[in-house]
């Protein structure tokens, strides 16, 4: 027998069919439950490896309520539902399921969903254990180093980041082993931290010693690990304390309190804070409980060493431990971008499929390059294909290749992108543009690791890692029947969402400087920067075109600049505060009207050019003609997606 599976389904006929089907394929069905409470009884008495959950159950509680419990118990689960509406998908997504099957489903759909769920669950568990083992070994090595207490703490905080993420971490105690009783480390970049002792905290907050002492005394003392989500942390910070001061100073939104109980009865308060509202959950407490013995051993060695009582250095420089080449081309240190760096570092060494989401112009291709460079396949090919750049009739041939004579015009054999990427990585950009009829073939490639050339007689085995990207809302595409649910869950094993530029405006100065230096090298110009007026205009703008739009504006400003600084940039009308009426007061040319009309149609079709419901069909134009007009009129993709 393989996995033990629990069926939670209130329709007896459906549950019976599921039981027979699973047993036919060698699974052990440990029970059938019609309600939340019955399911919990079976879970407690016979812990299943996986649970199939109908969203709508008998009784007050739903399958989503049960899923939250399963998440805490680290049990994989797949949703079953007769309704795949957008609201259901959004509610299901929040519980991070391992799959979603829409009734009625086929036998092979169920088996594929179980296989995907098994892979995802095992991989996430193995990845977590891998990170924890690295933390244990590195912490032991750091404890044995000849270094000051501050250097050791800083290094331990560094290796803790991949296991339990944070933007600020504090160590507080009433004992003598840690001078001044409290020290913090603030994350400034990827593996780059600034030590903040008493002197630094006084300077940053503008408070005096007496005020900080009073706030420290008012800080709530936890004796057990506690998770504070956004709402709970906001409630906690209504009372003045050192935690509320830190939250206000560093724009922190969630908190994880982890008290370390020392053998002598004393407590070290290890507090982690994040700028993200949903950074922590009960799984982090489980991780802490597993790591606690190693942290206690580290603290014990710190107490015993004479060097641990050295006074802290004032204004300690940040610790740099990263190899910047790994993230070459990705500029910025905002907390949202640092979270992306963390995800890249976690997933790159493994073979997991990655789905990159984000608006046009956010730099999804740069993320792909970084993942490939940090992977075991870095010396193998990285093959890229923009699925939106090809007509429907050519996508299959581009992906899988064709034999000579397979169709009219196939005058020679063609090797597809998957074969070209054999041993390496394939990047499928704009995956949401792949036609529905071709999505089933792509799913088979993911599952079987083989392709069928058009006109070929035998399947061809391949070894590729798939990274996909889209600027579409794939959950909505699934709900509206344009994207296969099973393919979505197969690709979405490890999602990385790229934040738009308007959400990380603190990165704009660094991006501007990067673009200026890059363009200086290309042209031989000697532009030093932008004026304060231009920078303020950049920071006030909404950036619908994201980083690509910023790059174009900087390049245009440099071409027009006659001095060493860019002192004027032709910002879009919305940024300049011009009224639409001023733009509409003149008569537009035929070409301008044509351009506006094409953009409006492209927006209506969500950027789709080819196929049924595409812009070419609505405009009654051949797709190739429309594509030529788009290029001639200078219509950028960020204007209609």
N, C-alpha and C positions, 0 to 999 in steps of 0.2 A: 504494500500500500504506500501511496505517496502522502501528500498533505491531508491533514484533517480539515474538512470544510464544514462550516455551520451555515445552514440556509435560514435566512430570516425573511419569510414571505407569508403574507396573510391569505393568499389564494391557494387553496389546497391542491388544485389541479396543476398549477404552475410549479409549486413546491415538489410535488411528486415527480413531475417530468424532469425537474432539475436533479433530484436525487438519483433517478434511474440513469440519467445521462452521465452524471459524475461517476457513479459506481461502474458504469460500462467502461470508463476510461481509467479505472484503477484508483480513483480517489476514495477516501474514507469519509463518509458523511457522518459527523458526530452528533447531528441533531437537526430538527426543523422547529423553528419558533415562529409564532404568529405575532408576537408582541415584543416590546422592548424588555419588559420584566422577565419574560420567559427566556429571551436570548441571554440576558445577564446571568440567569441561573445556569444555563448550559456552559457559558464562558467560564464561570467560576468552578464548575465541576469537571469540565473537560476542555481545557484551553485549546481552541482551534488554531490552526496555522493561518487560516484565511476565512473571511466571512463574506457571504453574498447577501446584500441588504436591499430589500425593497424600501424605497423612500417613504411610502405611505403604509403605515402599519395599523393594526387594531389597537385601540387605546389612545391615551393622551400623547404619548411620546412618539416621535417619528424616527425613521432610519437615520436622519441627520443627528439626532440626539445620541443614538447608539454609536454613530461614527466618532463622535467626540470622545466617548469612553474608550473605544478601540484605539484611538490615536494615543491616549495616555498609556494604554497597555502594550503599545508597539505591536499591534496585530494588523496585518494587511486586510483591506476590505475593498469590495467592488460594489458599486451601486447598481441596482436594477430598478428601472422605472419605465412606465408606459408614457411618460411625459418628458420630452427633452426640451422644454421651453427654456428661454434664456434665464428666467428667474430661478428655475430649478438648477440649471447649470451653475449659476453664480453662487447659490447657496451651497451646492455640493463642492465647488472649488475651494471654499473657505475651510473645509475639513481636510483638504489635501488627500483625496481618495487615490487608490491605485488603479482605478478603472471605472468605466461607466457604460453599462449596456442598456440599450433601449429595447423594450419589448415591442413586438416579438423579435427575438434574435435567433440566428442560426447556430447550429452546434459548433461549427468551426469558429464563430465569433466568440462564443463562451470560452472555448479552449484557448484561443488567442489572448483573450482578456486575462485569463488565469496565468498564462505564461508571462505576459507583460507585468502583471502584478507581482508575481514571484521574483522576476528579475529586478524590478524597482525596489522591492522591499529588501531583498538580500543585498543589493548594491548599497542602499542607504545605510543599512546596518553595518556592512563591512567597511564602508567609508568612515563611519563614525568611530568604529573600533580602531581603524588604522590611524586616525588622527589622535585618538586617546593614547595609543601606544607610543606615538611619536612624542606626545607631551610628557609621558612618564619617563622615557629614556632621556629626553633633553633636560627635564627638571633635575633628575639625578646627576647629570653631568654638570649642570650649572651650580648645584649645591657644593660640588667638590672643587670648584674653581677658586683660585686665589684672587679675590676681588672684594670690593666694598659691598656692604649690604644693599646700597642703592643700585649698583650695577647688576647685582644678582636679581633683585626684585624686578628691575626693568626687563631683564632677559626672560624671566619667568612670565611676566605679563605679555611679552612678545609671543611666546610659544603657546600661551593660553588663547590668543585671539582666534585661531582657526577652529578651536573646540567650542568656545563660548564667546561670541563676538561682542565688542563693546567700542564705544567712543571715548569713554573715560572710566578709569578704574581707580579705586581708592583702597588703601590698607590703613586701618585704624586700630589702635590698641591702647590700653592703659599701662602696659608694661614698659620696661626700660629698654627692651631690645631694639625698639624702633624709635629713634630720636624724634622729638616733637609729636609723638603719638600718631601722626597721620601724614601720609604722603600719597599723591595722586600721579597718574600718568595719563596724559591727554594725547589721543591719536591725531597726528598732524599729516600723515601720509601713509603709504603702504609700508608697513613694518618701520614706521618712524614715529617716535614718541617723545613728548616733552615731560620731564619730571617737574612736578609742582609741589614744592614744600611750603612751609609756613610763609617764608618771605615772598615767594612767588604769588601765593594766594592773596596775601595782603595787597600786593601791587595790582593784581588783576581785578580784584573785587572792589578796591578802594575802601575796605573796612580796616578797623584797627584791631589790635590783639584782643582787647576786652570783648569786642563785638563777636569776633570769631569764636572765642572761648564760650560765650553765652550760647551761640548757635550750635556749637559742638555738644554742649551739655543738653540742649533741647532735642538733639537727634534721637529718634526712636531706636531702641535697642532690640534687635531681633535675635531670638534664641534658636529659631528654625529658619531654613531657607524660605524666602518669600518672593513671588513674582508680582511686580507692579506693572500692569499694562497702562496704556495712556490715561484711561479714566481713573484708575486707582492711584497712579502717580500724581495726577493733578489734584486729587483729593488729599493725598499725603502732604503735598506742598502748600496747602492752604495755611498750614501752621509753620511759622518761621523755624528753620533749622538749617544745619549745614547742607543738608540734601536739597532743600528748596533753593538755597543760594547757588549751589552748583548747577541745578537745573536751569535757573534763570541766566546764569553767566554763560553757560555752554550750550544753551538751547536743547536740553535733554528732554526726551519724551517718555522713556520707559526705564525700568530699573529692576535689577536682580540682586537681592540681598543674600549673601552666603556667609553665615557666621562659622568660623572655625573654632571648635572647642578644644583648647589646649589641655594636656594631661593634668596640669595644676589647677584647673578650674577657670583659668582666664580665657577670654574670648578675643579673637582677632576678627574684626568685621571686614570682610572682603565684599566690596560693593561695586557692581558693574552697572554702567549707564549707557544708554543708546539714544541717538537722535531720531531713531525710527520708532513709531508708536507701537509696533507689533513685534519687537525684537526678541522677546523672551516668552517661554512657555514652560510647562511642567517637565518637558523632556530635558531642559537644561538643568533642572534640579536633579534629575536622575543621573545626568553626566557628572555633575558636581559630587554626588554621593559616591560615584565610582572613583573619582580623582582625589577625594578628600584625604585618604591615607597618605598619598604622595605629597600633597600640599602640607599636611601636618609634619611629615618627616623633614620637608624643606625648612619649615619654620623652626623646628627643633634644632636643626643644624645651624641656622642663623643665630639662635639664642646662644648656642654653645661656643661659637667662634668669637674670639676677641675682636676680630675685624668688624664684626657686625655692629659694634658700638661706635664706629667712626662717625663723626659729625657729617651731615649731608653737605654736599657742595651747593653753594648758592648759584641760582640761575644756571642750572645744569643744562648743557647742550643736548639737543635731541639725539636719540640713538638711531643711527641709520643702519639697516640690515638688509635692504632690498637691492636686488640687481635690476636697475631701471630698464635694462635692455629687454626684459621680459614683457614690459608694457610699452615698448617703443611705439610712438605715434598716438598714444592715448594720454591726453594732457589734462591735469587737474588733480586736486586733492579734496574735493568736497566729500562729505560722508556718504552720499549716494553713490558716487563713483568708486569710493573705497570699498563699498559693499560689492560692487561689480568685480573689482580686483580680487576680493576674497573668494567669490564664486568661481572665477576663472582658475585661481590657484587650487581650489578643491576639486574641480571636475577634470582639469586638463590631464592629469596622469592616468585617468581611467578611459575605458572604451565607450563610456556612456554617450548616447545621443543627446544633443543639446539643441534646445529651441530658443533662439534669441528674438525677443520682441522689442518693439520700440518704434517711435515715429520715424519718418524719412529724415535723413540727414543727421541722425544721432551717432553714427559711426559704428554700425553693426559689423561691417566688414573688418574693422580694426580689431574687434573682439575675437572674430574668427582667427585672424592672424596670430593673436596672442595665445589662444587655446592650442593652436597647432604647434607653435614654437615651444610651448611648455609640455607637450605630449611626447609619448614614446615614438610617435610617428613623425617627428620633426624632420628627419632626413629623407622622408618619403614625400610623394607629391601632395600638394594641396590644390585641388581642382575646384574651380568656382563656376557656377552657372546661375544666371539671373533668369528665373522662370517667367518673369513678366516681359522679357525682351524677345521672346520667341512666339511665333504663332502656334496655335494649338496643334496643327498638323505636324509640326517639327519637334515638339518637346519630347515625344517618345523616342524618336530617332536620336536626338541629342543626348538623352539620358542613357539609353540602353544600346545604341548603335544599330546597324542593319547590315545584312548581307548584300552582296552584289545581285541586282535583279529582283530585290524584295518588293519593289514597287516602281512605278514609272519615274524615271529620273535617277534611280539608284544605280549609277554606272560603275560604282566601285564599292568595296566593303568599307564601312565606317565604324571606327571604334568609339563607343559612347563614353560619356563622362565617368560613369561608374568604373568601367574597365581602365580608363586613364588614371583613375585615383587608386587602383588596386594597391593595397599595402599602406595607403595613406589616408587622407581625409577628403571628403567631398562636401562642398558648401552649396546648399540649395537656397539661394536668395529669393525672396518673395514666394515662399512655398504655398501661400494661399491662392496663387494664380494657377496652380496645376489643376487641369480639368478633373471633374469628379470621376470620370471613367478611367483616368490614368492613376488615380490615387490608390485603387486596389492593387495595381501592379507594383506601385512603390511600397505599399505595405508588405507585399510578398517578398520584396527584396530585403526589407528590414528583418523579416522573420526567417527566411530561408537562406540568406546570404548568397543568393544567386540571381542572375538576370537572364532574360530571354531576348536575344537580338531579334529585330524584326526580320522575318524570313529565315531565322536560324532553326536548326533541327534539334539542338540539345541546349540545355541551360548551361550557363557559364558561371562557375564559382568565383566569388569575389571576396576580398577582405578589405572593407572600408569602414571608416567611422563617419557618421552622418552628422553634420551641423546644419540646421535649417534656420531661416530668419523670415520674419514677416512684420509688416506694419499694420496688418489687419487684426481685428479682434476675432481670433479663431473660435472662441466659445460662441460668439454670435453667428459666425459662419456655420458652425455645427448645428446650432439651433434652427437656422434657416435652411438647412439641407444642402449647403454648398461645400461642406468639408466633412469627411468621414470621421466619425467619433473614435473608431479604433485606431486610425492613423494619428489623430490628434494626441491620444494618450500614449501612443508608441513613441512619438516625437517629443512629447512634453515630459519626459522622464526627469530632465534637469533644465528647468526654464531659467533664463537670465533676462531680466527686463532692463533695458537701457533708459535711464531718465532723460527727459527732454532738457534742453539747455535752460529753459525758463525756470526749471526746478533746481538748477545748480549754477546760479549766476555768479557765485563766488569764484568759479573757474574761468570766467570770461577774461580777466587780465592775463592769466597764464596762456590762454588760448590765443589771444591777440598777439602777445609777444612771440609765441611759437610761429604763427603765420607770418609775422613780419620778418623774423630771422630766416624762415624758409624762402620767402619771396626775395629777400636780399641776396641769398645765394644764387637764386635762379637768374636774377636780372643784373646783379652787380650794384644795385642801389644801396644807399647807406641810410635808411630810415631807422631812427632810434626808438620810436614809439608813437603813441597818440596823446593828444592833449587831454586835459581833465574834462573839457566840454564833450569831446567825442566819447571818452570812456563813460561818462554819465549817461550819454544817449544810448550807448550799448547796454548798459545795466538797466535802463528803464524800458527797453524794448521787449516785446513778448516772444520773439524768435520762432515764428511758425515753421521756418525752414531749418531751425536748429543750427548745428555746428557748420554745416555746409553753407548756409546763408551768411553766417558770420565770416567765414573764410572768403566768400565772394565780396562782401562789403569791404573787408580789410584790403584785399587785392585791388579793388577799384580805387579805394582811398590812396593806396600807395602809388598807383599809376598817375593819379591826378595831383599828388603832393609835389611841391617844388622845394620844400625845405626838409629838415631832418625829422620833423614830426608831422603826423597826419592831423591837420587841424580842422578838417571838414569832411564829412561823409554824407553821401546822398541817401539818408535813411528813408525807408518806406513812408508813405503819407500818414499811416496810422501812428508811426513813431513821432512824426513832426507835429502831430496835432492838427493837421489840415482837415477841414470839413469835407465830407463827400460831395456836397453841393458845388464846391469849387472845382472839383475834378469833372463834374458832370455838366458844368456850364458851357463847355465848348462841344462842338460836334465831333464825334469820333470818326476816324477813317474807316473804310471798309475792312482794312486789315485788322484794325483794333477790335472792331465788332466781331469779326470772324474768330479772333483769338479768344475774346471773352466768351463767345458761344461754345467753342470747343472746350474751354476750361469748365464751363458750367455743366456740359454733358459728361465730361470725365469725372467730375465730382459726383454727379448723379449715379454713375456706374461704378463709383468707388475705385477709379483708376483702371478698370478693366477695359482693354481695347478690343481684344479678339473674343470670339465665341458668342453664344446666345446671350442677349441682354447687354452686350458690350457696346462701347461708344461707337465703334464702326457701324454696327447694325443700326443704332438709333439715328446716326447721321447719314445712313444710306451710302456709305463710302467703303471701298476696299480697305482692309486693315493696313495694307502697305502704304496706300495713299494717305490715310489719316496719320500714320506714323511719320511720314515725310512732312506733312503740314505742321505737326507738333514740333519737329526739329527746326523747320524753317521759321516758325513764329517764335521760337525761343521759349517754349512752354516748359518750365522746369517741373519735375515730378512733385516737389514739395507744394506746388500751387494747387494740386487737385487730390492729394492723398492725405 
